[in-house]
């Protein structure tokens, strides 16, 4: 149809890709071939918008683009990771595991949360529940070690990397 043709053209342009991807996603699974074409766009934002819409249509064709965006584009990182979390595809799970190796703590923790949604009992995360109501999670990583602690919503301590040492004074 003429409308799909117009949306296909708009999808590959960065400034119109967000609206075009949203409309294509709303139309449904019959637009998947058009969205897959959008993965080849020149602009990263256009590729991202196509990959994000595909993920929300439960199509994992854009996993590599979502991973690239989470890795390289802070402005879209949270949205790319959220889209990855909707996919249980093996490539998506591997992408989330690989993003947990990222030097950016925001990316690592976001990938952890996404993996817990997509694959709640994934072997990449070792979880221990403490009597005090906290969970302690160990994530093997090749990146620099980090300790992430949270008391909001889900009280937890996440240890990114083995052999962690906490030294006083702690804040």
N, C-alpha and C positions, 0 to 999 in steps of 0.2 A: 504494500500500500504506500501511498505518497507520504503519509505520516511517518511510517517506519523508515523510509528512505531519508526524510529530513532528519530524524533522530540519529540515524546512522552517521550522517555527515557531521552533525553537531557533536557527537560523541568523541570524535577524534581531535577536537579543538579544545585546548585547555580551558578557555573562558566559558564555553558552553557545555563542557563534558559533564559537570555535576548534575545539571538539570536533565540533560539527555539520558544519563545513566539511570537517574531516579525514575523517569517516565518509562524507560524500557523495562526496568525492574517491575514497575507497577503493572505493566501489560502482562508480564508473566513469562513462563518457560519458553514460549515460542520465540522470544527475542534472544535466547542464548546464543544462536549463531552470530547475531549482530554484535553482541557484547564480546564474544570471542575475537571478532575482528578488531574491536577496540583495544585489545591487549597488544596490538601491533602499532598503536599510535606513536608518533614521534615524541610527544610530550609526556613526561612522567605522570602528571596529574590526570591526563586523559586515560592512560593505561590503568592508573589506580582506580579511577571511578568505574571503569569497566570491570576490573577484578573484584571490587567491592560489591557491585550489583550481582555479579556471578555468584559470589559467596552467599549472598542473601537469597539467591535462587537455588542454593544447595548444589552448586556446580564448582568443583575445585580447580577448574582450568586456570584460574588467576592466582594460584598460591604463590608461585615464584615472584609475581609482581607485588603481591601483598608483603611478602618477606623483604623484597628490595626496598619498598617504601618504608617499612618499619625500621629497616637498617639505616636508610640514608636521608629520610625526610621527616624531621621532627614535627612539622606542622600537621602531617597526616598520620603520624606514628600510632596514636591511640586508636584511630579509626581503622587502620590496617590490622592492628592486633585484635580489635573487637570483631572484625570480619573473619579473621582466622579462627577465632574461638567458636564460630558457628559451624565449622567443618570438622568432621570426624575422620576424614580421608587421611590415609597414611602419610601423604606428602605434606598435608597441613600440620599433622602432629610432629613430623620431623622438622618442619620450618619453625614451629614454636620451640622445640627442643634446642635448635640451633640459635634462635634468638635469645635463649637463656644464657648463651655464652658471650653475648654482646658486652662491650665495655660500658655502655650506658646503663646505669642502674634502673632508670625508668623503663628502658626496653626489656631488661632482664625480668624485672618484677611484673611488668605487663604481660610478657610471654608466659610467665609462671601462672598468673591468674587465668589467662586464656587457655592454657593447657589443662588447668583444673576444671574448666568448664567443658572442654571438648573431650578430655580423656581423664576423668576424675581419679582413676587409680593407676595413672601412668608410672612406670617403673623408674622414670627419670627423676622423680621426686619421692624421697623417703620421708614419711610423715609419722611423728610420734605425738600422741595426745597426752597431755599432762593433767594430773588431777586438778590443778588450779584453773582449768578451763582453757589453757593455752595449747596451741599446737606448735611443735617445733618441726621445721622442714629442712631437709638437707638436699641441696641441689648441687650435683657435681658440675664443676665449671673449670674451663681452662683460662677464664678471665681472672682479673684480680679479685681476691676474696672480699666479700661484703657481708655484713650482718644487717638485715632489715627487720625492724621490730614495729609492731602495730598493736594498739589496744582498741582501735575503733572497729566496729562491725564484727570483725573476726580477729580476736586476740591471737597473735602468732609471732614467732621468731623464725625468720628464714635465714639459713646459713648458705650463702653461695660460696661453695668451695670447702674443702676439708681443712682440718687443722686450724680452726679459728681460735683466736685468743682475744679475750676481752681484758683490757688493762685499765685500772683506775687512773684518773677519775673518769667516770661514765656520766654522760649527760642524757 
